[in-house]
């Protein structure tokens, strides 16, 4: 019902924006409007491009079955053609995967963000009217930073759902292996979309001698055919884990969530995409702009979770860290 209602609102906005002039930018989101990552990157874009009108469409590919993705992409493309925007912004891997073929052969320019896939492997680089921002999770730096908080850390577990986005996110790091060693720390990968397997793995983490657990992506977990919201997964893991819970993305951190970590932020992706968009809107061809990776992650910790786990940040971390509730 929520998706249908949002779509009706979107159609109404299109009727208005068709006559709104040349300041329209369409954002096609891979996921849903309440997804914290999407909220953050939209804000980052708005910070850089406040003078533009934004029309958004959510493909909702975290909650809908994969068989629906192509239909959602067709709806998105219909909206783009109807709106005739100045520019298109594609948020995350599925929007790029399912719409690049349409856009690449069209008159429209597009900027992508949050892309974990390799443009050279997917062929996106062949489209001269599309460029953007790559997302590369900071696994090695994250583990190195957290070793300052847990100097005796020897074994850690990284947990991901079994989604296309997760596959792209971990491909370069694990190189098709299930485990590796970083700075003397044994890193084990877990990947599943099955709720029961998630629960069993979290509950057994301490008995399996893991010193910490890292949450990657957990947004396509199902109980039979019922999608479990990311908020419920995050809350359950935080409550039930007997080992500290860390994060690779800022949306996982907070009271009743993960303790913290050296993380990627959606806002930095949105801002980077916004600056590329500004160049294109000023006349630069997308083909002249190489895909980029924002340089810096951010140390973020939850004050409530640090207290709950009886942890204190060492001075070398505290000076650089942002504390949230």
Rosetta blueprint (number, residue, H / E / L):
1 X L
2 X H
3 X H
4 X H
5 X H
6 X H
7 X H
8 X H
9 X H
10 X H
11 X H
12 X H
13 X H
14 X H
15 X H
16 X H
17 X H
18 X L
19 X L
20 X L
21 X L
22 X L
23 X L
24 X E
25 X E
26 X E
27 X E
28 X E
29 X E
30 X L
31 X L
32 X L
33 X L
34 X L
35 X L
36 X H
37 X H
38 X H
39 X H
40 X H
41 X H
42 X H
43 X H
44 X H
45 X H
46 X H
47 X H
48 X H
49 X L
50 X L
51 X L
52 X L
53 X E
54 X E
55 X E
56 X E
57 X E
58 X E
59 X L
60 X L
61 X L
62 X L
63 X L
64 X L
65 X L
66 X H
67 X H
68 X H
69 X H
70 X H
71 X H
72 X H
73 X H
74 X H
75 X H
76 X H
77 X H
78 X H
79 X H
80 X H
81 X H
82 X H
83 X H
84 X L
85 X L
86 X L
87 X E
88 X E
89 X E
90 X E
91 X E
92 X L
93 X H
94 X H
95 X H
96 X H
97 X H
98 X H
99 X H
100 X H
101 X H
102 X H
103 X H
104 X H
105 X L
106 X L
107 X L
108 X L
109 X L
110 X E
111 X E
112 X E
113 X E
114 X E
115 X E
116 X L
117 X L
118 X L
119 X H
120 X H
121 X H
122 X H
123 X L
124 X H
125 X H
126 X H
127 X L
128 X L
129 X L
130 X E
131 X E
132 X E
133 X E
134 X E
135 X L
136 X L
137 X L
138 X L
139 X H
140 X H
141 X H
142 X H
143 X H
144 X H
145 X H
146 X H
147 X L
148 X L
149 X L
150 X L
151 X L
152 X L
153 X L
154 X L
155 X E
156 X E
157 X E
158 X E
159 X E
160 X E
161 X L
162 X L
163 X L
164 X H
165 X H
166 X H
167 X H
168 X H
169 X H
170 X H
171 X H
172 X H
173 X H
174 X H
175 X L
176 X L
177 X L
178 X L
179 X E
180 X E
181 X E
182 X E
183 X L
184 X L
185 X E
186 X E
187 X E
188 X E
189 X E
190 X E
191 X E
192 X L
193 X L
194 X E
195 X H
196 X H
197 X H
198 X H
199 X H
200 X H
201 X H
202 X H
203 X H
204 X H
205 X L
206 X L
207 X L
208 X L
209 X L
210 X L
211 X L
212 X E
213 X E
214 X E
215 X E
216 X L
217 X L
218 X L
219 X L
220 X L
221 X L
222 X E
223 X E
224 X L
225 X L
226 X E
227 X E
228 X L
229 X L
230 X H
231 X H
232 X H
233 X H
234 X H
235 X H
236 X H
237 X H
238 X H
239 X H
240 X H
241 X L
242 X L
243 X L
244 X E
245 X E
246 X E
247 X E
248 X L
249 X E
250 X H
251 X H
252 X H
253 X E
254 X L
255 X L
256 X L
257 X L
258 X E
259 X L
260 X E
261 X E
262 X E
263 X E
264 X E
265 X L
266 X H
267 X H
268 X H
269 X H
270 X H
271 X H
272 X H
273 X H
274 X H
275 X H
276 X H
277 X H
278 X H
279 X H
280 X H
281 X H
282 X L
283 X L
284 X L
285 X L
286 X H
287 X H
288 X H
289 X L
290 X L
291 X L
292 X E
293 X E
294 X L
295 X L
296 X L
297 X L
298 X E
299 X E
300 X E
301 X E
302 X E
303 X H
304 X H
305 X H
306 X H
307 X H
308 X H
309 X L
310 X L
311 X L
312 X L
313 X L
314 X L
315 X H
316 X H
317 X H
318 X H
319 X L
320 X L
321 X L
322 X E
323 X E
324 X E
325 X L
